[in-house]
Amino acid sequence: MSRPENQMPAELFYNEDEAKKYTSCSRIIDIQSQMAERALELLNLQEDNCILLDIGCGSGLSGEMISEEGHFWIGMDISRPMLEVAVEREVEGDLYEFDMGQGFSFRAGVFDGAISISALQWLCVAAKKSHNPFKRLLAFFQSLYTSLRTGARAVLQFYPENKDQLEMITNAAMKASFAGSLIVDYPHSAKAKKMYLVLTAGDPGGSYNIVTTTGREREEEDVGNEEEKVAVLKSSSKNIRKIGYERKGKPKVKSREWIEKKKERQKRQGKEVRPTSKYTGPVSYTHLRAHETGRNLVCRLLLEKKK
């Protein structure tokens, strides 16, 4: 099957039907959440209430993980249907409809970090005759570098089609003055393999390189037959997921404690929330969007195209 970015531009591929399918499939949601959680882990934020940029935010699945960690976020995506689904889901972040290949002009140094899940490879394909993939990648990395504070990280998970695309991406990042590493999780697995480009914004006058390192490795026992091996892999996968959701002693997602903490966070941000009652729980919980956040650095919701 042809890769999505080779079929049509992202703004056409992620239409209303695809957007709804993308956010109703439990498998996709699970994978997206795990990759976002891994990206935040690699971001290695040392403070709470950071302001993050979610590039290719889609319907807000990765943004929800940012909110659960107690941070503010701004999301940008080229697909209006995906953003509309994010609005319907009442995500906490503020949203922009924008083509990241054109670069963007947020205030210099406004972000404490940035993440991107499964978006970067779309810039490696010329969707229009006027598109030059390397120039679009360079415009993206240069604007990303400018928007990050000095020393901040960007963690970009992506699926390069081949070595040429991988080289083009890393060369564009280095030309934009980024330094960092390419971390490969589960490098020996065809299905589980994931690449994360971990970049740091530093002194623009320095000399920068990007090195490749191995991240997580799946531990597999030397079992005697295929059925036992499948059982081991399933057990390993469950353990990884459990560690991910319960690390740092945090409450279980959607539990009453999780909901109460989220409400307290929203109150500190100046948002209006429903009062907690004996019925508060995973089913009854909702929240209301506020027009502005407490820190006033996160922009208001914007879904209209620039003229």
N, C-alpha and C positions, 0 to 999 in steps of 0.2 A: 504493500500500500504506500502511495506517495505521501511524503511528509506534508503536514498542513501548510507550512510556509511556502511550499512549492506548488500548491494548488491555486491559491489566490491571496490577495492582500488580507491582512488581519482584520481590517474593518469590514470586509465582506465575508470572510470565513466565520467570524463570530457574530452571526446574525441572531435574531430573536430565538429561533429554535435551538441553535447551538448554545447560546447563553443559558437557556433554561436547562438544557441537557447537562451542561457542564457543572451546574450547581445543584442538580438533583441526583447525580450519581454518587453513591456513598463511597465507592472505590476512589473516584477522582478527588473527592473532598478529603478522604483520609490521606492520600498521597500528598496532596497540596499542603495540608496542615503539617505533615511530618517534614516536608522540605522547608516550609516557612520556619518551623521550630528549629530546624538545623541551621538555617541561615541566621536566625537571631542568636543562636549559640555561638556561631563563628563571629558574629558582630562584636561580641564580648563587651557589651555596654557596662560601664562601671557605675552609672547613676540611674535613678528612676526619673520618670516624666521627661524622657528625651523626645525630641522631635525627629521623626524618621520619614523618609521618602520611600513609598512602595511603587516601584516602576513596573508597569504592566499589571496593575492591581486587579483587573478583571472585576469579578463580582464581590471582591472584598474578603475572600477566604484567608489569604495571608495577612490581611489587615486585622482580622479578628484575633490572630495570634499575637500581633503587636499590641492590641488593646488589652489582651489578657495579661501581658507582661507589664502593663501599667504605663505605656507610652502613648504619646500623640502621634498621629500620622497623616500624611497627605498622599493620596493615590492618584496616579495618572495612567490612562489607558486610551488606546485609539478607538476602541469599540464602544459606541454609545449603548447598544443593547446590554453589554456586560455591565456598564456603569448604572444603567437603569435597574438592573437586577440588584446591584449593590444598594441602591437607594431603597428599593422595595424591602430588602433585608434589614434596613435600618442600621447599617454599619456606622461605627463611630468616627471614621476618618472623613476628611473632606476630599472631594473628587474633581479631577480635571480630565477633560477629553482632549488628548493631545498626542501627536506623533513624536515619539522620543527620538526618532531619526533626524528631526529638524532642530534638535537641541531645545533647551528651555531656559527661562530667565528668572529663576527664583533669586531672592536676595542672596548675595555672596555670604557664604559661611552660615546659612540659616539652619542647616540640617546637622544633627548629631550622628547620623548614619543613614544608610540606604540599603534596601533589599530588593531583589527582583527574582521572581520564580517563573521559569520557562518562557521568558520573553526575548532574551537577547538574540537568539538565533534568527528571529524574524528580520533583524537588520542585515543579515548576511545574504539576503536575496533581493534582487532588483525587481520589486513589484511593478514599477513603472519605468518607462524608457529614460526618464530624467534621473532615476535613482542610481547612485554610485555607492555600493555597500560600504567600502572603506571610508568614504567621506561622511556617510551617515553615522557610522560607528564613531568616527572621530568627533563629529559634532555632539553626539550623545555623551561621550566620555569627557570632553572639554567642559560642557555645561554641568555635568555631574561633579567634576572636580571643583568647579567654582562654587557650587551650591553647598559643598561640605565644609565644615570647619576644619582647621588644621589638625591633623592627627586622627580624623574620623575615618571610619571604614565603610566600604560598600561591599556587600556580599551578593553576588549575582549567580544564581543557578541557571544553567542553560544546557541545551542539547546540540552540540555542534554536529553537523552532518559528516564532516571529514576533517582531516588534519589541516587542510588549507583554511577552512573556516576558523578553526581553533587558533591558527597562527595569525590570521587577519585580526581577530578579536584582541588577542594579547598585544599585538603590535600597535593597534589603535589606542589601547589603554596606556601603554608605555609612552607613546608619543604625546598623550595628554598629561604626562608627568606623574602617572600613578605608579606605585610600587606594590608588590604583593606576592601572592602565590595562587596556584591552581590546585585545589584540594579535590582529590578523587575518592569518593566513598565507594566501597564494594567494587574495586577495580576489576576483579576476576568474574563478576557476575554480569551476564548480558542484559538481564532485566533490571536488576537493582542498582546498577552503576549510575552514579550521579556526580556531576562536576560542579564545583563552586569556585568562582573567581573571587578571591578575597583581596580587595584593593585598599590601600591607605593613601589618603591625601596628605602630602607633606610639603617640603620645600621645593618649589617649582624649579629651582636652579640645580637640584641634585641629579645624580645619575641613578636610574631605576631599572630594575629587572623584575621578571615574574618567573618564579620557579615552580615546578610541579612536585607535589608531595602526596602521599597516600593518607587518606583520612580513615574512616571506619572500615573495619573488615568483618565480614560475617563469619562467625565461628561455627564450623561444621564438623561434627564427629565423623569418624571413619566407620560408618555402619555397614552391615553386611548386605542389605538388599535395598531396592528402590523404595519400598513402602516405609521402611524405617527411616531412610534419608528424608523422605517427604515429611514424616512426622517431626523429625529434628528441625527442619527448616521452618515448619509452621510454629513449633514451640519457640524457636529463636525469634521469629518475627513478632510473636505475641509479647515476648519479654522486652524487645526493643520498644514496642508501642507503649507498654506499661511504664517503662522507665521514663519515656518522653512525657507522659501525662502527669506523672507523680514526682518528677524531680523537684528539688529545692523545697520539698515539703508543702507544695501548693495544693489547694483543695481540688477535688475532682471537678472537671468541667461540667457546667450546668447544675451542679449541686446547690443546695440552699446557701452554703457558705460562700461558694463561688459567686452566686448572684448578689449576695449582700456586699461582698467586697467590690464588685463591679459597680453597684449603686453608689457606694461611698466614693469611689474614684470619679464617677460622673458628677456627684455633688461638688467635689473639689474643683472640677472643671467648669462649674457654673451651670450645669445642665439640669433640667427638670426631670425628676424620676418619680415613679409611682411609689407610694409608701409600702413598706414591708408588712406583710400580714401572715396569718397562719397558713394561708393558701400559697404563699410564695414558694415557688419550686420550678423545676425544669419546664413544666407545661405552661404555667401561668405567667412566666416572666416576659415582659416587654420593656422597651425603653423609648424615650422620646428624643429626637434630635434637638439640639440647641442651635440657635442661630450663630453663636460664637463660642469659642472655648475660652477658658480662663486666662491663658497666657497671651492671647491675641496675636500669636505668631503663626498659628495655623489658619490658612485662608478659609473663607466661607465656601460653601458648595457652589461649584461652577460646572454646568453641563453644556453651556452654549459655546459654539465654536467661535474662535477669534475671527474678527472681520479683517 
